[in-house]
Amino acid sequence: MPASVLGLLMEEIVHFLFVVPGQWQDRAGLLFGPFSPIYGCGAVLMTIFLNRFHKSNWLVIFLVAAVIGGAFEAFVSLFMQYAFGAVAWDYSNMPGSLFGGRTCLPFMACWGLLGVVWIKLLLPFMLRLVNFIPWNWRYMLTTVAACFMLVDAVMTLQALDCWYMRLSHDPVDTPLQQFYDHEFGDAYMADRFQSMTIVPSDAVRG
């Protein structure tokens, strides 16, 4: 959860300062809360695969993190297009573009840098901080946070699916679909996911 918030804040600042100077864009990736799940999931992957290398040379961590981050970014991009015809980033015009613009060498380098910062600095600090929390409180807070993020992720996917169906002119007739259609209409979804476009013809699902 902290990585999702920090990642979102970092991305919005970069967009404001460098991508479109002066324009603030909400780049949240879930229906509720200031979260970017790609950074949260990326932090989990970095922790799983790189924690054993926390004493290794920073260059090793950088290279492994770059590969993990780039591969994960490409996978998420492929899934979003497959499922919803959705595009949240396209690096086709970037130098070193890979996998049809789903990732690129400069952003893989950013993942590598983030991996070094996470493993060498942020993760040890967070673990020390967490150790101050009594075990019963730690367990309860972790359970509540995990349940909230799971519900948020599931509702996000269902809302995206309903958005896709509306743009595809498919019938929205089940009670669940009608709930999302009423609560999270096109205007809400376009405002919430400002960096995302959905083109149903680009989806390859049946």
PLY file of the C-alpha trace (Angstrom):
ply
format ascii 1.0
element vertex 206
property float x
property float y
property float z
element edge 205
property int vertex1
property int vertex2
end_header
0.00 0.00 0.00
2.73 2.60 0.82
4.49 1.82 -2.46
1.21 2.34 -4.36
0.81 5.79 -2.81
4.45 6.83 -3.24
4.49 5.55 -6.82
1.35 7.47 -7.70
2.69 10.68 -6.16
5.99 10.31 -8.01
4.27 9.70 -11.35
1.93 12.66 -10.95
4.82 14.99 -10.05
6.85 13.78 -13.06
3.83 14.33 -15.32
3.27 17.82 -13.87
6.90 18.89 -14.18
8.13 17.16 -17.33
5.50 15.36 -19.43
2.91 18.16 -19.69
4.36 21.02 -17.62
1.76 22.71 -15.46
-0.97 20.11 -16.03
-1.92 17.97 -13.04
-3.32 14.61 -14.06
-4.89 12.04 -11.76
-3.04 8.83 -12.56
-4.68 6.61 -9.96
-5.18 3.02 -11.01
-8.01 1.94 -8.68
-11.56 3.13 -8.13
-10.92 4.26 -4.57
-7.94 5.84 -2.89
-4.65 7.37 -4.05
-3.20 4.10 -5.28
-1.24 3.00 -8.34
-1.36 -0.81 -8.22
1.48 -1.28 -10.69
3.89 0.26 -8.18
2.41 -1.66 -5.28
2.63 -4.97 -7.13
6.07 -3.98 -8.42
7.24 -3.42 -4.83
5.91 -6.86 -3.85
7.78 -8.49 -6.74
10.96 -6.58 -5.88
10.67 -7.69 -2.26
10.12 -11.34 -3.20
12.91 -11.59 -5.78
15.44 -9.06 -4.49
15.22 -9.21 -0.71
17.87 -11.95 -0.66
20.18 -9.59 -2.55
19.84 -6.67 -0.13
23.55 -6.88 0.68
24.57 -7.31 -2.95
26.19 -4.71 -5.15
23.69 -2.03 -6.17
24.38 -2.77 -9.86
23.11 -6.33 -9.49
19.94 -5.07 -7.84
19.55 -2.40 -10.53
19.78 -4.89 -13.41
17.47 -7.49 -11.88
14.93 -4.84 -10.88
15.00 -3.36 -14.39
14.18 -6.75 -15.93
11.45 -7.51 -13.37
9.86 -4.06 -13.70
9.98 -4.03 -17.48
8.53 -7.55 -17.77
5.76 -6.77 -15.29
4.90 -3.49 -17.04
4.69 -5.29 -20.40
2.48 -8.03 -18.89
0.06 -5.51 -17.35
-0.14 -3.58 -20.62
-0.88 -6.78 -22.54
-3.56 -7.85 -20.05
-5.29 -4.46 -20.12
-5.42 -4.44 -23.91
-6.51 -8.08 -24.10
-9.28 -7.67 -21.54
-10.54 -4.13 -22.14
-8.83 -2.66 -25.19
-7.33 -0.23 -22.67
-4.10 1.70 -23.08
-2.66 3.52 -20.06
0.84 4.00 -21.49
2.50 3.65 -24.87
6.26 3.96 -25.26
6.33 3.33 -29.01
7.98 6.69 -29.64
10.50 6.29 -26.84
14.09 5.19 -27.52
14.64 1.52 -26.84
10.94 0.70 -27.14
10.20 -2.99 -26.53
7.22 -5.31 -27.03
5.29 -2.87 -29.19
5.74 0.05 -26.81
4.62 -1.83 -23.70
7.92 -0.98 -22.05
11.19 0.67 -23.03
14.81 0.82 -21.90
14.57 4.27 -20.21
11.62 3.16 -18.08
13.29 -0.16 -17.35
16.18 1.90 -16.03
13.68 3.78 -13.84
12.45 0.45 -12.50
16.04 -0.49 -11.80
16.61 2.72 -9.87
13.37 2.26 -7.94
14.43 -1.29 -7.10
17.72 -0.05 -5.64
15.98 2.65 -3.60
13.33 0.20 -2.39
15.67 -2.62 -1.39
18.54 -0.52 -0.03
16.65 2.32 1.66
12.86 2.18 1.92
12.25 -1.48 2.74
14.74 -1.64 5.65
13.29 1.60 7.04
9.72 0.32 6.75
10.60 -3.00 8.41
12.17 -1.18 11.34
9.08 1.01 11.59
6.72 -1.97 11.44
8.62 -3.69 14.25
7.49 -0.93 16.61
3.86 -1.95 16.09
2.62 -4.67 18.48
2.04 -7.98 16.71
-1.75 -8.10 17.26
-2.19 -4.58 15.86
0.17 -5.37 12.99
-1.84 -8.46 12.07
-5.15 -6.61 12.24
-3.93 -3.63 10.19
-2.40 -5.92 7.58
-5.62 -7.92 7.28
-7.81 -4.81 6.95
-5.46 -3.21 4.38
-5.25 -6.43 2.34
-9.04 -6.86 2.31
-9.57 -3.24 1.29
-7.04 -3.45 -1.56
-8.54 -6.74 -2.77
-12.07 -5.33 -2.82
-10.81 -2.15 -4.51
-9.00 -4.18 -7.20
-11.99 -6.46 -7.90
-14.41 -3.54 -8.11
-12.00 -1.70 -10.41
-11.85 -4.62 -12.84
-15.64 -4.98 -12.78
-16.12 -1.24 -13.37
-13.64 -1.35 -16.27
-15.49 -4.31 -17.72
-18.79 -2.42 -17.54
-17.16 0.64 -19.13
-15.85 -1.59 -21.93
-19.32 -3.06 -22.45
-20.93 0.39 -22.71
-18.37 1.53 -25.26
-18.89 -1.74 -27.16
-22.66 -1.15 -27.11
-23.14 -4.51 -25.42
-26.22 -4.96 -23.22
-25.75 -4.10 -19.55
-28.53 -6.18 -18.06
-27.41 -8.13 -14.97
-27.97 -6.52 -11.54
-24.20 -6.27 -10.98
-23.62 -4.63 -14.35
-26.48 -2.20 -13.74
-24.96 -1.26 -10.38
-21.63 -0.34 -12.00
-23.40 1.33 -14.89
-25.31 3.56 -12.47
-22.56 4.28 -9.96
-19.54 4.50 -12.30
-20.69 5.92 -15.60
-18.55 7.05 -18.52
-17.93 10.52 -17.11
-16.84 9.16 -13.73
-14.51 6.57 -15.28
-12.95 9.04 -17.71
-12.29 11.46 -14.86
-10.98 8.78 -12.52
-8.71 7.12 -15.09
-7.49 10.20 -16.89
-4.43 8.53 -18.42
-6.40 5.59 -19.82
-8.22 5.19 -23.10
-10.45 2.26 -24.01
-10.85 1.22 -27.64
-13.05 -1.91 -27.75
-11.83 -2.85 -31.22
-8.31 -3.21 -29.80
-9.42 -5.88 -27.33
-8.81 -9.45 -28.38
-11.08 -11.22 -25.91
-14.07 -13.08 -27.21
0 1
1 2
2 3
3 4
4 5
5 6
6 7
7 8
8 9
9 10
10 11
11 12
12 13
13 14
14 15
15 16
16 17
17 18
18 19
19 20
20 21
21 22
22 23
23 24
24 25
25 26
26 27
27 28
28 29
29 30
30 31
31 32
32 33
33 34
34 35
35 36
36 37
37 38
38 39
39 40
40 41
41 42
42 43
43 44
44 45
45 46
46 47
47 48
48 49
49 50
50 51
51 52
52 53
53 54
54 55
55 56
56 57
57 58
58 59
59 60
60 61
61 62
62 63
63 64
64 65
65 66
66 67
67 68
68 69
69 70
70 71
71 72
72 73
73 74
74 75
75 76
76 77
77 78
78 79
79 80
80 81
81 82
82 83
83 84
84 85
85 86
86 87
87 88
88 89
89 90
90 91
91 92
92 93
93 94
94 95
95 96
96 97
97 98
98 99
99 100
100 101
101 102
102 103
103 104
104 105
105 106
106 107
107 108
108 109
109 110
110 111
111 112
112 113
113 114
114 115
115 116
116 117
117 118
118 119
119 120
120 121
121 122
122 123
123 124
124 125
125 126
126 127
127 128
128 129
129 130
130 131
131 132
132 133
133 134
134 135
135 136
136 137
137 138
138 139
139 140
140 141
141 142
142 143
143 144
144 145
145 146
146 147
147 148
148 149
149 150
150 151
151 152
152 153
153 154
154 155
155 156
156 157
157 158
158 159
159 160
160 161
161 162
162 163
163 164
164 165
165 166
166 167
167 168
168 169
169 170
170 171
171 172
172 173
173 174
174 175
175 176
176 177
177 178
178 179
179 180
180 181
181 182
182 183
183 184
184 185
185 186
186 187
187 188
188 189
189 190
190 191
191 192
192 193
193 194
194 195
195 196
196 197
197 198
198 199
199 200
200 201
201 202
202 203
203 204
204 205
